[in-house]
Amino acid sequence: MNGMTTFTSDKEALHDILKVISDGGYQLPEFQRGWIWDDIHIVSLLASVSLSYPIGAVMMLENGNPDVRFKPRPVEGVDLSISKEPERFILDGQQRLTSLYQALFLKKVVKTRDIRKKEILRWYYIDMNKALSSNGDREDAIMSIPEDRKIKNFRNEVQKDYSTSNAEYEEMVFPVREIFDCSEWRAGYNAYWNYAQEKIKLFDRFEREIIKRFEQYQ
């Protein structure tokens, strides 16, 4: 084996993986073409993580084996000021990790595709009430919202507007980009509702039952 490092089956927290991706510690081999998962897949992926359902293994290869030399390429959305040698190469799971990185960690609008393969830009939200409903389908609670955060009908009339923080609080839709650092959003939400006990309790339950699942996801 020439002392080469082989594949390992360690479990890592999702947050830690996304942080290392952001720092350039986990990258793709350049031969892997850029790949964007479609909007429906991303909604389904976020729903699965929110329920602690498995989303499939991610295969990585330790960098440093002299017999295997890949040119590295950062995950889509990662902006490295200088090129960096990664600790590991992502060999399988590129679409899932890219989608989760962009939706949960990047705090920018997500590049994806619609069912006709047309490139679109989307923000993702969780409808708090639907997510906590015992009889709902979790995918129905995950919302995919256009870049301007306005939902329009076929006449281009605005039906729903989520473009301000107050609109998010009023509609009780939580932006998934705040999943790993929700304290500021929660403070705004509590203030918006004048610290109403039932609203505070609802967010506490949402944090316990939904946000914690993302934080603890392996």
N, C-alpha and C positions, 0 to 999 in steps of 0.2 A: 504493500500500500504506500510505500515511500513516505510514511508519516503524514499522509494527507489527512486533512480534517474532513470528515464525512458529514452526512445529514444527521441532525439531532431532532428529537421529538419533545423539546422543552415547551412548556406552556408559558406564554407571556401575556401580560395585561394589554388589552387593546390600546389603551391610552399610551402605554410605554412604547409600543410598536410605532404608533403614529408620531410620537415625539422624536424617536430615532430617525424615522423617515424624513421628518421636517429638518433634522440636523444633517441629513445626508449620510447617516450611518448605514441605512438599508437602501440600496439602489437596485436598478434593473440592469441586466446585461444589455448592451446597446443593440444586440441583434433582435431583442423583443420589440416588435413594432408598437407604436403608441396605440392605446386601445381605450375607447370610451364605452362604458356600460350605459345601456339605455335607461331612461327615466323609470320605467316600470320595474326593472331589476333593482334600481337604487332604493325605491320605495319598499320593495320586498325585503331587501337586505337590512334596511333600518328597522323594519318591523320585526325581523328575526332577532336582531341584536337586542331590541327592546324587550323581547320575551325570553332572552337567554337561550335561544335555539342555536344549535350549531350551524355554522355557515360554511363548513368544509375546511380542510387543513390548508395551511399556507406552507409551501416548501421553500426553504432558503438554503443557500450554500455558503459556508464560511469562506471569506476571501483569504488569500494567502497561500493557496496551493500552487507551487511553481508550474505544475503540469496543466493547470486550467487558468488561462489568463483572459478575462473578459474586460472589454472596455465598459466602464460604468455610465449609466444615464439616470439622473434623478427621476423619481416618480413625478408624473404630470402635476404641475402646480407648485412643486418645490423650487425655490429660488435660491440657489447657492451662489454666493458672491465669488467664491473661488472653487475650482474643481477639487474634489476630495475623494480619496480612496475609501470605499465603503467597508464596513465590518462584514457585511453579508450581502449576497445577491438574492433578490426575490426571483425564484424560478417559476413558481406556480402560485396564483392568488393575486396577480397584478390587478385585475379588474376590481376585485373586492377591496383590496387595500387602497387603490387609487380612489375609488368611490367613497370609502369611509374617511380617507384623509381629506378629500375635498369638502365633503358634507359636514364633518364634525370638527375639523381642526384648522382649516384654512381661513375661515371667516370671510370668504369671498364667494361670489355666486359660482355655482357648480356647472361645468360644461358637461352636457349629456346629449342624448338623442331622443327624438320621439319615435313612435312606432313606424314612421315612414323613413327612418334613418336620417332625418333632418336634424342638424345640430341646433340645440336649444340651450338656454341658460336658465337654471332653476335654483330657488332657495327651498329648503325643506323645513317643515314645521311638524309639530305633534299637537293635534287637537287634544287638550288635556282631559276634557270631559269624556270624549270618545275613548281615549286610551285607558281611562279608569273604569269604563263601563264593563260590567262582567259579561254582557251578552254580545258585545260588538266584535267584529273582525278587526284585528290590530292594523291590518293594511289600510283599512278605511280611516284610521286615526292619523296616518302619515300623509301629510299634505305636500304636494309639489306645486310651488307658486312661481309665476314668471319673474323675470329679473326686476321689473318695476314694482313687484309685490302687489299687483292689482289683478283681480280676476274680472275679465270682461266677457260679455256675451257676443254673439255673432255680429251684432251691430256696433261693436267696439264700445259699448256703454259699460262703465265700471259697476260691477255687481258687489264686489267685496274689495276693500282696500286695507292691506296690512302693512302699508309703507312707513308707518311710524311706530315707535315703541308703545305709545298709548293705544294704538289700534290692536297691537298684539295682546296687550293686557285686557282690553275690553272684550276681544273675541276669545280670550284664553287659549291662544295658540302659542306654543313654545318653540322658538327657533333652535333647531338641533345644533347650530354652530355654537350655542352657549352651553351645550351639555357638560363639558368638562370644566366650566367656570361660570356657574349660574348665579353667583351671589349678587352681582350688579343687577341682573335682570330681575331677580327675586325682590331686591330692595325697591326697584321701580314699580313692580307689580303690587307689592304690599302698600306702597304709598298711594298708588293710583286708586286702590280700593279702600283707602282710608283705614288700613289695618283691620278690616272686617274679619272677625274670627273665622267665619266659614270659608273665606277665601284663603286665609293663611293655612287653615287645616287642609284645604284641598291641595295647595302647593306642597305642603309637607308630605301628603300622601303620594303625590306625583313624584316627588323626589325619591321617596322610599321605594316605590314600586316600579318606576320607569328609569329615572336618571341613574340610580344606583346600579341598575343592570348594565348600563353602558360603562360606568366606572369600574365595575367588577368583572367585566367580560374578559375571558381568557382566550 
